[in-house]
Amino acid sequence: MSYRVGVKPGKAASAVGMVAGCLFVLLGVTVIVPIFGTFGMVWTAVAAAITLFYAYNLFSSRGASTYEVDVESRDNVEDLDAGLRKLSKLKEDGIPSDQEYEQKRAEIMRRQ
């Protein structure tokens, strides 16, 4: 069984991102907007958004993830092990036939 986990920047990376964002906002307001006009406003708005994102991650206990990853549950491995051990014990007791044993073993392995 797998599930998704959001990955967010750490506190140190968020602090660096926020400081860099502030510098880009300052650069945008003082240099780029007066020279490039509309482009400078877009530049400054994007820099402000980046700054706010990293500030939120730095000061919030929850934060915002930058991407997600799929994580495989360890329970699946433990279930597989337990199922094979149980089936092996039943085989030792002579309960399933050889054909039934192989079918059930293949079924358990497919669930992995």
C-alpha positions in Angstrom: 0.0 0.0 0.0 1.4 3.4 -1.0 0.5 6.9 0.0 1.6 10.4 -1.0 3.7 12.6 1.2 4.4 16.3 0.6 8.0 17.4 0.8 8.6 20.9 2.0 11.8 22.9 2.4 13.6 22.8 5.8 13.8 25.9 8.1 17.3 26.8 6.9 16.4 26.6 3.2 13.3 28.6 3.9 15.3 31.3 5.7 17.7 31.5 2.8 14.9 31.6 0.3 13.1 34.3 2.2 16.2 36.5 2.5 17.0 36.0 -1.2 13.4 36.8 -2.1 13.6 40.0 -0.1 16.7 41.0 -1.9 15.0 40.4 -5.3 12.0 42.4 -4.2 14.3 45.3 -3.1 16.2 45.0 -6.4 12.9 45.0 -8.3 11.5 48.1 -6.6 14.7 50.2 -6.7 16.2 49.2 -10.1 14.1 47.0 -12.3 10.7 48.8 -12.1 12.1 52.2 -12.9 14.0 50.9 -15.9 11.8 48.2 -17.3 8.3 49.3 -16.2 5.7 46.5 -16.6 8.4 43.8 -16.7 9.8 45.2 -13.4 6.4 45.0 -11.8 6.0 41.3 -12.8 9.5 40.6 -11.6 8.8 42.2 -8.2 5.4 40.4 -7.9 7.1 37.0 -8.6 9.9 37.8 -6.1 7.3 38.8 -3.5 5.4 35.5 -4.1 8.6 33.5 -3.6 9.4 35.5 -0.5 5.9 34.9 1.0 6.1 31.2 0.2 9.4 30.8 2.0 8.3 33.0 4.9 5.2 30.8 5.3 7.4 27.7 5.4 9.8 29.4 7.9 7.3 30.7 10.4 4.4 28.2 10.0 4.5 24.8 11.8 2.6 23.3 8.8 4.4 24.8 5.8 3.6 24.3 2.1 5.1 21.4 0.2 7.1 22.0 -3.0 6.4 18.5 -4.4 5.0 15.1 -3.5 6.5 11.6 -3.4 4.9 8.2 -3.2 5.9 6.2 -0.2 5.5 2.4 0.1 4.1 1.3 3.4 6.2 -1.1 5.5 3.0 -2.9 6.5 2.9 -4.4 3.1 6.3 -6.1 3.6 5.3 -7.3 7.1 2.0 -8.7 5.7 3.9 -10.5 3.0 6.2 -12.1 5.5 3.4 -13.0 7.9 1.3 -14.5 5.1 4.2 -16.6 3.8 5.1 -17.8 7.3 1.5 -18.8 8.0 1.2 -20.6 4.7 4.4 -22.4 5.4 3.2 -23.5 8.8 -0.1 -24.8 7.2 2.0 -26.7 4.6 4.0 -28.3 7.4 0.8 -29.4 9.1 -0.3 -31.0 5.7 -3.4 -28.9 5.3 -3.1 -27.6 1.7 -2.1 -29.9 -1.2 1.1 -29.0 -3.2 -1.0 -27.4 -5.9 -3.1 -25.4 -3.4 0.1 -24.3 -1.6 1.7 -23.1 -4.9 -1.4 -21.2 -5.9 -1.8 -19.5 -2.5 2.0 -18.7 -2.4 1.8 -17.1 -5.9 -1.3 -15.1 -4.8 0.6 -13.8 -1.8 3.6 -12.9 -3.8 1.4 -11.0 -6.4 0.1 -8.8 -3.6 3.5 -7.5 -2.9 
